[in-house]
Amino acid sequence: MAYIFLDESGDLGFDFKKKKTSKYFIVTLLFVKEKVPLERIVKKIFKGFSKTEVKNHNGILHGFKETPRTRQKLLNLFRGKSMSNVLVIYLNKKKVYTKLQDEKQVLYNYITNILLDRVYTKKLIPTDEKISLIASRRETNKFLNQNFKTYLKSQIKNNHQIDIDIEIKSTTQEKALQVVDMLSWAVFRKYEHGDESYYNIIKADIIEENPLFG
């Protein structure tokens, strides 16, 4: 079985008067044929922590909260692995149509579908084996989560005649998502803050990086 892991950075708020509202929204997709190497990266990071650090993390690595040393270590462990196929869509939220600003879930589903479509169009996905898409949980609403899964499954089925399993999990349930979180954070850091120091570590592993709405 092959895997697609999906995570995002930034927020979909459009009230730019609020300090915590981001200017950009990043969606990152990672395709791998095996997830064990990703799990090993997370495990190796935790092995390097002190007992206090392990306790404070509660089993979770998060790009926003980590130290520069931990971020760099994880990204360097990931860099250059033959398993890696990373695709990114970055959204300058000020260019989003007003109608879509009021339909955040529709916008998120739309962005995700574009990324998935690019994966299949580029033929990164083997069509003769089962594919599992594992998305990081961003909603607690069961209806919205089911809508997300139903929409993507129907789009892939209609456009590429392929069935795909879709799961929504927390980073606690799926350790590999913690690696994708760090990748997405590194890209977000580039666009939101003009800091490319983390992005440059993984730049060669990003096979596609495109804006949405120009």
Secondary structure, DSSP 8 states (H G I E B T S, - for coil): -EEEEEEEEE-----TTSTT--SEEEEEEEEES-SHHHHHHHHHHHHTS-HHHHHHHTT---TTTS-HHHHHHHHHHHTT-TT-EEEEEEEEGGGS-HHHHT-HHHHHHHHHHHHHHHHHHTT-S-TTS-EEEEEE-----HHHHHHHHHHHHHHHHHHH----EEEEE-TTT-THHHHHHHHHHHHHHHHHH---TTHHHHGGGEEEEEEE--
